[in-house]
Amino acid sequence: MSSEKDKQDKQHKDAAVQPDPETLHKTDPQENMKGPLSSLVNGVAEKMDEGESKEEADEKKEKNM
């Protein structure tokens, strides 16, 4: 009798679209994802981590327009 992990591994090996090896076994696979939407989301997350206030962000926005 095969274990649950073996069953899952077999399902993934037979999948039409394989998972990206860079994102396997990570706590947050989206950190390493690439593409237009993922890059945008990661950029927003980085800005939020910087602790920039709304006023500072609005000033930058107005300056860049």
All heavy atoms as TSV, in Angstrom:
chain	resi	resn	atom	element	x	y	z
A	1	MET	N	N	0.840	-1.179	0.000
A	1	MET	CA	C	0.000	0.000	0.000
A	1	MET	C	C	0.883	1.239	0.000
A	1	MET	O	O	1.804	1.349	0.787
A	1	MET	CB	C	-0.876	-0.030	1.254
A	1	MET	CG	C	-1.826	1.110	1.305
A	1	MET	SD	S	-3.262	0.572	2.206
A	1	MET	CE	C	-3.412	1.620	3.506
A	2	SER	N	N	0.637	2.170	-0.903
A	2	SER	CA	C	1.469	3.366	-0.980
A	2	SER	C	C	0.937	4.459	-0.070
A	2	SER	O	O	-0.240	4.551	0.220
A	2	SER	CB	C	1.567	3.878	-2.415
A	2	SER	OG	O	0.355	3.829	-3.071
A	3	SER	N	N	1.859	5.275	0.370
A	3	SER	CA	C	1.491	6.336	1.297
A	3	SER	C	C	0.831	7.506	0.542
A	3	SER	O	O	0.850	7.578	-0.683
A	3	SER	CB	C	2.727	6.837	2.036
A	3	SER	OG	O	3.557	7.537	1.137
A	4	GLU	N	N	0.255	8.404	1.322
A	4	GLU	CA	C	-0.417	9.587	0.746
A	4	GLU	C	C	0.582	10.449	-0.031
A	4	GLU	O	O	0.272	10.966	-1.094
A	4	GLU	CB	C	-1.057	10.402	1.873
A	4	GLU	CG	C	-1.896	11.563	1.399
A	4	GLU	CD	C	-3.150	11.139	0.644
A	4	GLU	OE1	O	-3.672	10.045	0.901
A	4	GLU	OE2	O	-3.597	11.920	-0.210
A	5	LYS	N	N	1.811	10.593	0.482
A	5	LYS	CA	C	2.832	11.392	-0.201
A	5	LYS	C	C	3.170	10.778	-1.557
A	5	LYS	O	O	3.322	11.488	-2.538
A	5	LYS	CB	C	4.082	11.502	0.660
A	5	LYS	CG	C	5.142	12.403	0.045
A	5	LYS	CD	C	6.250	12.679	1.007
A	5	LYS	CE	C	7.384	13.488	0.488
A	5	LYS	NZ	N	7.339	14.127	-0.734
A	6	ASP	N	N	3.280	9.468	-1.621
A	6	ASP	CA	C	3.566	8.797	-2.888
A	6	ASP	C	C	2.458	9.052	-3.910
A	6	ASP	O	O	2.728	9.274	-5.086
A	6	ASP	CB	C	3.740	7.297	-2.684
A	6	ASP	CG	C	5.000	6.941	-1.915
A	6	ASP	OD1	O	5.945	7.761	-1.909
A	6	ASP	OD2	O	5.026	5.841	-1.317
A	7	LYS	N	N	1.216	9.012	-3.448
A	7	LYS	CA	C	0.080	9.283	-4.339
A	7	LYS	C	C	0.141	10.709	-4.876
A	7	LYS	O	O	-0.072	10.943	-6.054
A	7	LYS	CB	C	-1.247	9.060	-3.608
A	7	LYS	CG	C	-1.560	7.618	-3.309
A	7	LYS	CD	C	-2.872	7.492	-2.552
A	7	LYS	CE	C	-3.133	6.072	-2.116
A	7	LYS	NZ	N	-4.352	5.962	-1.312
A	8	GLN	N	N	0.452	11.666	-3.996
A	8	GLN	CA	C	0.540	13.063	-4.423
A	8	GLN	C	C	1.693	13.259	-5.402
A	8	GLN	O	O	1.567	13.961	-6.396
A	8	GLN	CB	C	0.701	13.980	-3.224
A	8	GLN	CG	C	-0.557	14.133	-2.415
A	8	GLN	CD	C	-0.357	15.026	-1.206
A	8	GLN	OE1	O	0.763	15.344	-0.827
A	8	GLN	NE2	N	-1.462	15.427	-0.614
A	9	ASP	N	N	2.841	12.640	-5.118
A	9	ASP	CA	C	3.984	12.757	-6.018
A	9	ASP	C	C	3.640	12.217	-7.403
A	9	ASP	O	O	4.002	12.816	-8.415
A	9	ASP	CB	C	5.197	12.007	-5.451
A	9	ASP	CG	C	5.824	12.727	-4.273
A	9	ASP	OD1	O	5.543	13.928	-4.072
A	9	ASP	OD2	O	6.611	12.073	-3.540
A	10	LYS	N	N	2.947	11.091	-7.465
A	10	LYS	CA	C	2.565	10.514	-8.750
A	10	LYS	C	C	1.619	11.445	-9.493
A	10	LYS	O	O	1.759	11.642	-10.694
A	10	LYS	CB	C	1.913	9.149	-8.556
A	10	LYS	CG	C	1.543	8.483	-9.877
A	10	LYS	CD	C	1.102	7.061	-9.670
A	10	LYS	CE	C	0.649	6.331	-10.881
A	10	LYS	NZ	N	0.765	6.899	-12.176
A	11	GLN	N	N	0.674	12.046	-8.771
A	11	GLN	CA	C	-0.255	12.990	-9.412
A	11	GLN	C	C	0.505	14.164	-10.017
A	11	GLN	O	O	0.215	14.600	-11.117
A	11	GLN	CB	C	-1.271	13.520	-8.400
A	11	GLN	CG	C	-2.359	12.559	-8.056
A	11	GLN	CD	C	-3.324	13.157	-7.039
A	11	GLN	OE1	O	-2.926	13.909	-6.171
A	11	GLN	NE2	N	-4.581	12.789	-7.162
A	12	HIS	N	N	1.479	14.680	-9.285
A	12	HIS	CA	C	2.231	15.830	-9.776
A	12	HIS	C	C	3.116	15.461	-10.975
A	12	HIS	O	O	3.304	16.264	-11.874
A	12	HIS	CB	C	3.079	16.443	-8.663
A	12	HIS	CG	C	2.255	17.107	-7.598
A	12	HIS	ND1	N	1.497	18.220	-7.833
A	12	HIS	CD2	C	2.063	16.796	-6.299
A	12	HIS	CE1	C	0.874	18.583	-6.727
A	12	HIS	NE2	N	1.201	17.720	-5.774
A	13	LYS	N	N	3.655	14.264	-10.973
A	13	LYS	CA	C	4.501	13.837	-12.088
A	13	LYS	C	C	3.685	13.679	-13.360
A	13	LYS	O	O	4.186	13.897	-14.456
A	13	LYS	CB	C	5.206	12.528	-11.747
A	13	LYS	CG	C	6.309	12.701	-10.738
A	13	LYS	CD	C	6.974	11.380	-10.410
A	13	LYS	CE	C	8.003	11.579	-9.317
A	13	LYS	NZ	N	8.613	10.333	-8.895
A	14	ASP	N	N	2.413	13.317	-13.234
A	14	ASP	CA	C	1.550	13.129	-14.393
A	14	ASP	C	C	0.845	14.413	-14.830
A	14	ASP	O	O	0.135	14.419	-15.822
A	14	ASP	CB	C	0.479	12.074	-14.083
A	14	ASP	CG	C	1.086	10.692	-13.873
A	14	ASP	OD1	O	2.228	10.471	-14.320
A	14	ASP	OD2	O	0.418	9.847	-13.260
A	15	ALA	N	N	1.026	15.497	-14.107
A	15	ALA	CA	C	0.325	16.749	-14.405
A	15	ALA	C	C	0.777	17.319	-15.753
A	15	ALA	O	O	1.938	17.192	-16.146
A	15	ALA	CB	C	0.578	17.765	-13.306
A	16	ALA	N	N	-0.145	17.948	-16.450
A	16	ALA	CA	C	0.171	18.549	-17.744
A	16	ALA	C	C	1.108	19.734	-17.573
A	16	ALA	O	O	1.997	19.968	-18.400
A	16	ALA	CB	C	-1.111	18.991	-18.431
A	17	VAL	N	N	0.929	20.495	-16.509
A	17	VAL	CA	C	1.790	21.643	-16.226
A	17	VAL	C	C	2.531	21.337	-14.931
A	17	VAL	O	O	1.920	21.144	-13.889
A	17	VAL	CB	C	0.950	22.935	-16.061
A	17	VAL	CG1	C	1.840	24.105	-15.715
A	17	VAL	CG2	C	0.148	23.208	-17.310
A	18	GLN	N	N	3.841	21.276	-15.018
A	18	GLN	CA	C	4.656	20.950	-13.856
A	18	GLN	C	C	4.920	22.202	-13.009
A	18	GLN	O	O	5.068	23.294	-13.546
A	18	GLN	CB	C	5.995	20.358	-14.305
A	18	GLN	CG	C	5.870	19.037	-15.026
A	18	GLN	CD	C	5.360	17.952	-14.105
A	18	GLN	OE1	O	5.772	17.851	-12.963
A	18	GLN	NE2	N	4.449	17.136	-14.605
A	19	PRO	N	N	5.002	22.060	-11.684
A	19	PRO	CA	C	5.323	23.203	-10.827
A	19	PRO	C	C	6.765	23.655	-11.057
A	19	PRO	O	O	7.622	22.869	-11.445
A	19	PRO	CB	C	5.128	22.671	-9.417
A	19	PRO	CG	C	5.204	21.197	-9.531
A	19	PRO	CD	C	4.776	20.845	-10.922
A	20	ASP	N	N	7.005	24.932	-10.835
A	20	ASP	CA	C	8.336	25.495	-10.991
A	20	ASP	C	C	9.218	24.992	-9.853
A	20	ASP	O	O	8.883	25.180	-8.684
A	20	ASP	CB	C	8.238	27.018	-10.954
A	20	ASP	CG	C	9.536	27.705	-11.295
A	20	ASP	OD1	O	10.539	27.011	-11.547
A	20	ASP	OD2	O	9.546	28.948	-11.314
A	21	PRO	N	N	10.348	24.367	-10.156
A	21	PRO	CA	C	11.198	23.814	-9.092
A	21	PRO	C	C	11.658	24.870	-8.085
A	21	PRO	O	O	11.893	24.559	-6.930
A	21	PRO	CB	C	12.398	23.242	-9.845
A	21	PRO	CG	C	11.985	23.117	-11.259
A	21	PRO	CD	C	10.881	24.096	-11.484
A	22	GLU	N	N	11.801	26.129	-8.515
A	22	GLU	CA	C	12.237	27.188	-7.601
A	22	GLU	C	C	11.210	27.448	-6.504
A	22	GLU	O	O	11.554	27.945	-5.437
A	22	GLU	CB	C	12.474	28.493	-8.359
A	22	GLU	CG	C	13.651	28.458	-9.298
A	22	GLU	CD	C	13.804	29.760	-10.063
A	22	GLU	OE1	O	13.004	30.690	-9.839
A	22	GLU	OE2	O	14.723	29.839	-10.878
A	23	THR	N	N	9.941	27.146	-6.769
A	23	THR	CA	C	8.892	27.467	-5.811
A	23	THR	C	C	8.498	26.284	-4.934
A	23	THR	O	O	7.705	26.459	-4.016
A	23	THR	CB	C	7.641	27.984	-6.536
A	23	THR	OG1	O	7.126	26.962	-7.379
A	23	THR	CG2	C	7.944	29.221	-7.353
A	24	LEU	N	N	9.049	25.128	-5.186
A	24	LEU	CA	C	8.702	23.956	-4.394
A	24	LEU	C	C	9.338	24.021	-3.010
A	24	LEU	O	O	10.459	24.496	-2.841
A	24	LEU	CB	C	9.152	22.678	-5.098
A	24	LEU	CG	C	8.391	22.302	-6.359
A	24	LEU	CD1	C	9.020	21.080	-7.003
A	24	LEU	CD2	C	6.939	22.051	-6.060
A	25	HIS	N	N	8.615	23.559	-2.025
A	25	HIS	CA	C	9.099	23.425	-0.656
A	25	HIS	C	C	9.534	24.758	-0.054
A	25	HIS	O	O	10.508	24.823	0.686
A	25	HIS	CB	C	10.239	22.404	-0.584
A	25	HIS	CG	C	9.923	21.128	-1.281
A	25	HIS	ND1	N	8.925	20.265	-0.855
A	25	HIS	CD2	C	10.428	20.567	-2.412
A	25	HIS	CE1	C	8.862	19.236	-1.663
A	25	HIS	NE2	N	9.746	19.386	-2.622
A	26	LYS	N	N	8.840	25.822	-0.381
A	26	LYS	CA	C	9.100	27.148	0.185
A	26	LYS	C	C	7.887	27.577	0.993
A	26	LYS	O	O	6.773	27.180	0.709
A	26	LYS	CB	C	9.326	28.183	-0.937
A	26	LYS	CG	C	10.421	27.830	-1.903
A	26	LYS	CD	C	11.704	28.467	-1.492
A	26	LYS	CE	C	12.781	28.056	-2.474
A	26	LYS	NZ	N	13.723	29.003	-2.781
A	27	THR	N	N	8.098	28.435	1.978
A	27	THR	CA	C	6.972	28.907	2.773
A	27	THR	C	C	6.109	29.879	1.985
A	27	THR	O	O	4.903	29.923	2.165
A	27	THR	CB	C	7.454	29.589	4.062
A	27	THR	OG1	O	8.359	30.636	3.720
A	27	THR	CG2	C	8.139	28.590	4.974
A	28	ASP	N	N	6.728	30.669	1.106
A	28	ASP	CA	C	5.974	31.597	0.271
A	28	ASP	C	C	6.501	31.509	-1.158
A	28	ASP	O	O	7.409	32.253	-1.537
A	28	ASP	CB	C	6.081	33.032	0.790
A	28	ASP	CG	C	5.170	33.990	0.045
A	28	ASP	OD1	O	4.362	33.524	-0.787
A	28	ASP	OD2	O	5.250	35.197	0.295
A	29	PRO	N	N	5.963	30.608	-1.973
A	29	PRO	CA	C	6.467	30.419	-3.333
A	29	PRO	C	C	6.356	31.671	-4.197
A	29	PRO	O	O	7.103	31.834	-5.147
A	29	PRO	CB	C	5.591	29.306	-3.907
A	29	PRO	CG	C	4.891	28.695	-2.768
A	29	PRO	CD	C	4.896	29.683	-1.655
A	30	GLN	N	N	5.447	32.586	-3.862
A	30	GLN	CA	C	5.266	33.770	-4.697
A	30	GLN	C	C	6.468	34.698	-4.665
A	30	GLN	O	O	6.649	35.504	-5.571
A	30	GLN	CB	C	4.018	34.530	-4.271
A	30	GLN	CG	C	2.761	33.774	-4.606
A	30	GLN	CD	C	1.504	34.529	-4.200
A	30	GLN	OE1	O	1.564	35.419	-3.379
A	30	GLN	NE2	N	0.406	34.155	-4.796
A	31	GLU	N	N	7.310	34.596	-3.645
A	31	GLU	CA	C	8.482	35.457	-3.569
A	31	GLU	C	C	9.400	35.271	-4.776
A	31	GLU	O	O	10.063	36.200	-5.202
A	31	GLU	CB	C	9.269	35.174	-2.290
A	31	GLU	CG	C	8.600	35.693	-1.047
A	31	GLU	CD	C	9.403	35.381	0.205
A	31	GLU	OE1	O	10.453	34.720	0.110
A	31	GLU	OE2	O	8.959	35.791	1.278
A	32	ASN	N	N	9.465	34.059	-5.324
A	32	ASN	CA	C	10.377	33.772	-6.424
A	32	ASN	C	C	9.692	33.747	-7.788
A	32	ASN	O	O	10.355	33.496	-8.787
A	32	ASN	CB	C	11.066	32.429	-6.192
A	32	ASN	CG	C	11.925	32.443	-4.958
A	32	ASN	OD1	O	12.498	33.469	-4.627
A	32	ASN	ND2	N	12.010	31.329	-4.275
A	33	MET	N	N	8.396	33.978	-7.833
A	33	MET	CA	C	7.694	33.937	-9.103
A	33	MET	C	C	8.054	35.134	-9.962
A	33	MET	O	O	8.330	36.219	-9.453
A	33	MET	CB	C	6.185	33.885	-8.879
A	33	MET	CG	C	5.714	32.587	-8.332
A	33	MET	SD	S	3.923	32.577	-8.235
A	33	MET	CE	C	3.651	30.898	-7.816
A	34	LYS	N	N	8.046	34.910	-11.255
A	34	LYS	CA	C	8.366	35.970	-12.207
A	34	LYS	C	C	7.177	36.148	-13.143
A	34	LYS	O	O	6.399	35.245	-13.355
A	34	LYS	CB	C	9.601	35.588	-13.000
A	34	LYS	CG	C	10.834	35.464	-12.135
A	34	LYS	CD	C	12.004	34.990	-12.957
A	34	LYS	CE	C	13.240	34.862	-12.123
A	34	LYS	NZ	N	13.316	33.670	-11.345
A	35	GLY	N	N	7.069	37.321	-13.699
A	35	GLY	CA	C	5.974	37.625	-14.602
A	35	GLY	C	C	5.405	38.983	-14.263
A	35	GLY	O	O	5.702	39.552	-13.222
A	36	PRO	N	N	4.609	39.529	-15.153
A	36	PRO	CA	C	4.120	40.898	-14.943
A	36	PRO	C	C	3.296	41.058	-13.669
A	36	PRO	O	O	3.511	41.992	-12.904
A	36	PRO	CB	C	3.290	41.199	-16.180
A	36	PRO	CG	C	3.089	39.912	-16.883
A	36	PRO	CD	C	4.111	38.950	-16.373
A	37	LEU	N	N	2.384	40.169	-13.411
A	37	LEU	CA	C	1.530	40.306	-12.238
A	37	LEU	C	C	2.300	40.005	-10.961
A	37	LEU	O	O	2.200	40.738	-9.975
A	37	LEU	CB	C	0.303	39.402	-12.356
A	37	LEU	CG	C	-0.748	39.586	-11.289
A	37	LEU	CD1	C	-1.235	41.028	-11.241
A	37	LEU	CD2	C	-1.916	38.666	-11.540
A	38	SER	N	N	3.091	38.956	-10.967
A	38	SER	CA	C	3.877	38.608	-9.781
A	38	SER	C	C	4.868	39.709	-9.446
A	38	SER	O	O	5.068	40.039	-8.275
A	38	SER	CB	C	4.626	37.296	-10.006
A	38	SER	OG	O	3.720	36.248	-10.145
A	39	SER	N	N	5.489	40.305	-10.453
A	39	SER	CA	C	6.437	41.390	-10.218
A	39	SER	C	C	5.739	42.587	-9.598
A	39	SER	O	O	6.268	43.229	-8.685
A	39	SER	CB	C	7.109	41.806	-11.523
A	39	SER	OG	O	7.838	40.729	-12.051
A	40	LEU	N	N	4.545	42.884	-10.072
A	40	LEU	CA	C	3.776	43.994	-9.531
A	40	LEU	C	C	3.419	43.736	-8.069
A	40	LEU	O	O	3.621	44.594	-7.201
A	40	LEU	CB	C	2.501	44.201	-10.352
A	40	LEU	CG	C	1.560	45.302	-9.873
A	40	LEU	CD1	C	2.218	46.655	-10.007
A	40	LEU	CD2	C	0.271	45.256	-10.662
A	41	VAL	N	N	2.939	42.556	-7.780
A	41	VAL	CA	C	2.548	42.209	-6.411
A	41	VAL	C	C	3.768	42.219	-5.497
A	41	VAL	O	O	3.708	42.742	-4.374
A	41	VAL	CB	C	1.832	40.841	-6.370
A	41	VAL	CG1	C	1.627	40.369	-4.949
A	41	VAL	CG2	C	0.516	40.928	-7.107
A	42	ASN	N	N	4.884	41.671	-5.947
A	42	ASN	CA	C	6.096	41.672	-5.129
A	42	ASN	C	C	6.599	43.094	-4.889
A	42	ASN	O	O	7.084	43.405	-3.803
A	42	ASN	CB	C	7.189	40.825	-5.774
A	42	ASN	CG	C	6.904	39.344	-5.666
A	42	ASN	OD1	O	6.167	38.917	-4.793
A	42	ASN	ND2	N	7.473	38.556	-6.560
A	43	GLY	N	N	6.479	43.962	-5.884
A	43	GLY	CA	C	6.879	45.356	-5.722
A	43	GLY	C	C	6.032	46.065	-4.685
A	43	GLY	O	O	6.538	46.825	-3.857
A	44	VAL	N	N	4.737	45.817	-4.723
A	44	VAL	CA	C	3.831	46.417	-3.730
A	44	VAL	C	C	4.177	45.900	-2.342
A	44	VAL	O	O	4.230	46.670	-1.375
A	44	VAL	CB	C	2.364	46.118	-4.087
A	44	VAL	CG1	C	1.448	46.495	-2.946
A	44	VAL	CG2	C	1.965	46.840	-5.361
A	45	ALA	N	N	4.439	44.622	-2.220
A	45	ALA	CA	C	4.776	44.044	-0.917
A	45	ALA	C	C	6.062	44.662	-0.367
A	45	ALA	O	O	6.161	44.946	0.827
A	45	ALA	CB	C	4.916	42.530	-1.034
A	46	GLU	N	N	7.044	44.874	-1.240
A	46	GLU	CA	C	8.293	45.492	-0.794
A	46	GLU	C	C	8.054	46.909	-0.303
A	46	GLU	O	O	8.596	47.325	0.716
A	46	GLU	CB	C	9.314	45.500	-1.934
A	46	GLU	CG	C	9.897	44.136	-2.232
A	46	GLU	CD	C	10.812	44.142	-3.441
A	46	GLU	OE1	O	11.199	45.236	-3.905
A	46	GLU	OE2	O	11.135	43.049	-3.924
A	47	LYS	N	N	7.242	47.663	-1.018
A	47	LYS	CA	C	6.937	49.038	-0.612
A	47	LYS	C	C	6.221	49.059	0.727
A	47	LYS	O	O	6.473	49.921	1.562
A	47	LYS	CB	C	6.094	49.761	-1.667
A	47	LYS	CG	C	6.835	50.089	-2.922
A	47	LYS	CD	C	7.900	51.121	-2.632
A	47	LYS	CE	C	8.647	51.457	-3.895
A	47	LYS	NZ	N	9.760	52.363	-3.659
A	48	MET	N	N	5.328	48.119	0.932
A	48	MET	CA	C	4.603	48.058	2.197
A	48	MET	C	C	5.551	47.724	3.339
A	48	MET	O	O	5.404	48.235	4.450
A	48	MET	CB	C	3.470	47.046	2.116
A	48	MET	CG	C	2.346	47.492	1.209
A	48	MET	SD	S	1.037	46.286	1.065
A	48	MET	CE	C	0.377	46.301	2.716
A	49	ASP	N	N	6.554	46.897	3.077
A	49	ASP	CA	C	7.522	46.534	4.099
A	49	ASP	C	C	8.424	47.707	4.469
A	49	ASP	O	O	8.950	47.774	5.577
A	49	ASP	CB	C	8.383	45.353	3.638
A	49	ASP	CG	C	7.611	44.049	3.617
A	49	ASP	OD1	O	6.542	43.971	4.263
A	49	ASP	OD2	O	8.069	43.105	2.939
A	50	GLU	N	N	8.621	48.635	3.543
A	50	GLU	CA	C	9.475	49.783	3.807
A	50	GLU	C	C	8.849	50.729	4.821
A	50	GLU	O	O	9.544	51.529	5.429
A	50	GLU	CB	C	9.761	50.554	2.512
A	50	GLU	CG	C	10.669	49.818	1.561
A	50	GLU	CD	C	10.856	50.539	0.238
A	50	GLU	OE1	O	10.325	51.652	0.081
A	50	GLU	OE2	O	11.529	49.991	-0.634
A	51	GLY	N	N	7.555	50.680	4.973
A	51	GLY	CA	C	6.881	51.520	5.945
A	51	GLY	C	C	6.650	52.939	5.455
A	51	GLY	O	O	6.540	53.856	6.255
A	52	GLU	N	N	6.572	53.129	4.166
A	52	GLU	CA	C	6.342	54.449	3.607
A	52	GLU	C	C	4.914	54.889	3.939
A	52	GLU	O	O	3.971	54.133	3.772
A	52	GLU	CB	C	6.535	54.374	2.090
A	52	GLU	CG	C	6.434	55.687	1.396
A	52	GLU	CD	C	6.736	55.546	-0.087
A	52	GLU	OE1	O	6.158	54.649	-0.725
A	52	GLU	OE2	O	7.542	56.322	-0.579
A	53	SER	N	N	4.779	56.124	4.408
A	53	SER	CA	C	3.451	56.613	4.762
A	53	SER	C	C	2.660	56.985	3.512
A	53	SER	O	O	3.222	57.156	2.432
A	53	SER	CB	C	3.554	57.824	5.681
A	53	SER	OG	O	4.028	58.937	4.948
A	54	LYS	N	N	1.368	57.127	3.670
A	54	LYS	CA	C	0.504	57.497	2.552
A	54	LYS	C	C	0.899	58.864	2.014
A	54	LYS	O	O	0.927	59.087	0.806
A	54	LYS	CB	C	-0.965	57.497	2.982
A	54	LYS	CG	C	-1.916	57.854	1.847
A	54	LYS	CD	C	-3.348	57.821	2.304
A	54	LYS	CE	C	-4.369	58.157	1.266
A	54	LYS	NZ	N	-4.012	58.843	0.088
A	55	GLU	N	N	1.225	59.786	2.902
A	55	GLU	CA	C	1.610	61.134	2.472
A	55	GLU	C	C	2.887	61.097	1.625
A	55	GLU	O	O	2.977	61.752	0.598
A	55	GLU	CB	C	1.806	62.050	3.689
A	55	GLU	CG	C	0.522	62.388	4.420
A	55	GLU	CD	C	0.039	61.276	5.344
A	55	GLU	OE1	O	0.851	60.415	5.765
A	55	GLU	OE2	O	-1.178	61.251	5.610
A	56	GLU	N	N	3.865	60.300	2.060
A	56	GLU	CA	C	5.114	60.175	1.305
A	56	GLU	C	C	4.854	59.554	-0.059
A	56	GLU	O	O	5.409	59.996	-1.070
A	56	GLU	CB	C	6.126	59.336	2.077
A	56	GLU	CG	C	6.644	59.993	3.335
A	56	GLU	CD	C	7.475	59.044	4.184
A	56	GLU	OE1	O	7.223	57.821	4.141
A	56	GLU	OE2	O	8.357	59.543	4.883
A	57	ALA	N	N	4.020	58.545	-0.084
A	57	ALA	CA	C	3.698	57.879	-1.342
A	57	ALA	C	C	2.967	58.842	-2.280
A	57	ALA	O	O	3.242	58.878	-3.488
A	57	ALA	CB	C	2.849	56.644	-1.086
A	58	ASP	N	N	2.037	59.642	-1.735
A	58	ASP	CA	C	1.313	60.617	-2.562
A	58	ASP	C	C	2.255	61.670	-3.123
A	58	ASP	O	O	2.128	62.076	-4.278
A	58	ASP	CB	C	0.196	61.283	-1.756
A	58	ASP	CG	C	-0.970	60.344	-1.480
A	58	ASP	OD1	O	-1.083	59.320	-2.191
A	58	ASP	OD2	O	-1.756	60.634	-0.550
A	59	GLU	N	N	3.221	62.123	-2.319
A	59	GLU	CA	C	4.192	63.112	-2.794
A	59	GLU	C	C	5.023	62.550	-3.940
A	59	GLU	O	O	5.249	63.229	-4.939
A	59	GLU	CB	C	5.104	63.527	-1.648
A	59	GLU	CG	C	4.441	64.440	-0.645
A	59	GLU	CD	C	5.361	64.760	0.520
A	59	GLU	OE1	O	6.581	64.520	0.438
A	59	GLU	OE2	O	4.821	65.247	1.538
A	60	LYS	N	N	5.495	61.291	-3.797
A	60	LYS	CA	C	6.267	60.652	-4.869
A	60	LYS	C	C	5.425	60.529	-6.139
A	60	LYS	O	O	5.902	60.774	-7.237
A	60	LYS	CB	C	6.725	59.272	-4.444
A	60	LYS	CG	C	7.973	59.242	-3.648
A	60	LYS	CD	C	8.389	57.788	-3.435
A	60	LYS	CE	C	9.610	57.653	-2.597
A	60	LYS	NZ	N	9.974	56.259	-2.354
A	61	LYS	N	N	4.161	60.156	-5.963
A	61	LYS	CA	C	3.269	59.971	-7.105
A	61	LYS	C	C	3.112	61.288	-7.859
A	61	LYS	O	O	3.191	61.326	-9.080
A	61	LYS	CB	C	1.914	59.444	-6.623
A	61	LYS	CG	C	0.903	59.239	-7.714
A	61	LYS	CD	C	-0.403	58.745	-7.113
A	61	LYS	CE	C	-1.539	59.042	-8.034
A	61	LYS	NZ	N	-2.825	58.776	-7.438
A	62	GLU	N	N	2.849	62.345	-7.121
A	62	GLU	CA	C	2.668	63.658	-7.750
A	62	GLU	C	C	3.956	64.111	-8.440
A	62	GLU	O	O	3.914	64.696	-9.512
A	62	GLU	CB	C	2.241	64.696	-6.703
A	62	GLU	CG	C	0.823	64.486	-6.207
A	62	GLU	CD	C	-0.223	64.608	-7.309
A	62	GLU	OE1	O	-0.105	65.484	-8.187
A	62	GLU	OE2	O	-1.181	63.805	-7.283
A	63	LYS	N	N	5.087	63.845	-7.827
A	63	LYS	CA	C	6.385	64.236	-8.390
A	63	LYS	C	C	6.640	63.510	-9.707
A	63	LYS	O	O	7.181	64.065	-10.653
A	63	LYS	CB	C	7.483	63.938	-7.394
A	63	LYS	CG	C	8.844	64.371	-7.844
A	63	LYS	CD	C	9.893	64.042	-6.784
A	63	LYS	CE	C	11.280	64.386	-7.282
A	63	LYS	NZ	N	12.311	64.015	-6.331
A	64	ASN	N	N	6.260	62.233	-9.775
A	64	ASN	CA	C	6.535	61.402	-10.954
A	64	ASN	C	C	5.535	61.618	-12.084
A	64	ASN	O	O	5.746	61.119	-13.180
A	64	ASN	CB	C	6.563	59.932	-10.577
A	64	ASN	CG	C	7.774	59.606	-9.745
A	64	ASN	OD1	O	8.803	60.247	-9.852
A	64	ASN	ND2	N	7.661	58.601	-8.903
A	65	MET	N	N	4.471	62.328	-11.847
A	65	MET	CA	C	3.470	62.533	-12.897
A	65	MET	C	C	3.844	63.669	-13.792
A	65	MET	O	O	4.500	64.496	-13.782
A	65	MET	CB	C	2.092	62.776	-12.301
A	65	MET	CG	C	1.528	61.540	-11.699
A	65	MET	SD	S	-0.104	61.831	-11.057
A	65	MET	CE	C	-1.034	60.699	-12.049
